[in-house]
Amino acid sequence: MSYRGGYGNTGYSGSGGYSRAGNSPIGSPPGSAGSSGRSTSPMPGIPTTFPSLRDKSAEELQRLLTDPSAYKAFLSSIESVKHAEKLRDDLRSSNLDLAHRNLARENEVSELRNQCNIIRTTEVAAARQQLDEAQRREKAISSRFSPQSLLDRLHRAAKEIDEESDNLHDDFLRGRIELSEFMPKYKQLRILYHKRQLMRLAAMTSPT
């Protein structure tokens, strides 16, 4: 038996129900499931018929339309809906785990940033302490090398140290070295870099 209200063998077509072509779960627009493309397994196929609806009386079908609890219970009994809900829960759990790991990594990067800031605030003083020595050494070798040659050599040396410290910093961020190994090496490289920069500055500003 079928009803003029739309309770046919191809599915229930009442408000919020199933259409005849491209049937979708009740309350869900066709094609909405899995649209983000982020699920780790394929969405379940959408059935074209629902025998459980076919066996229900008009009163039971009417109850599905008017009783939210009955409607929800019916949806939860459909295997494709169960599978979709499991995929949703798995994706939510995966996203939460990823968020927690990203947060932990963010804290590590923040700590590294703080450590680098400490280095930058202390290394300048240490580098300045070597400025006088650099100036004395510059005067001693100025008679043996031309000013431009000295500037070029200091520039190349400072650039090499700067690149080396950048590579070391990148290795740490990628987890290739531990913090205990990174800190002393990075500090030493940055002090040497500033020392050579200050030496170059001294060479540029000193009288010929």
Sequence and secondary structure as in RCSB ss.txt:
>XXXX:A:sequence
MSYRGGYGNTGYSGSGGYSRAGNSPIGSPPGSAGSSGRSTSPMPGIPTTFPSLRDKSAEELQRLLTDPSAYKAFL
SSIESVKHAEKLRDDLRSSNLDLAHRNLARENEVSELRNQCNIIRTTEVAAARQQLDEAQRREKAISSRFSPQSL
LDRLHRAAKEIDEESDNLHDDFLRGRIELSEFMPKYKQLRILYHKRQLMRLAAMTSPT
>XXXX:A:secstr
  BTTTEETTEE STTS  SSS   TTS TT TTTTS  SS      S  HHHHTS HHHHHHHHH HHHHHHHH
HHSHHHHHHHHHHHHHHHHHHHHHHHHHHHHHHHHHHHHHHHHHHHHHHHHHHHTHHHHHHHHHHHHTTS HHHH
HHHHHHHHHHHHHHHHHHHHHHHTTSS HHHHHHHHHHHHHHHHHHHHHHHHHHHS  
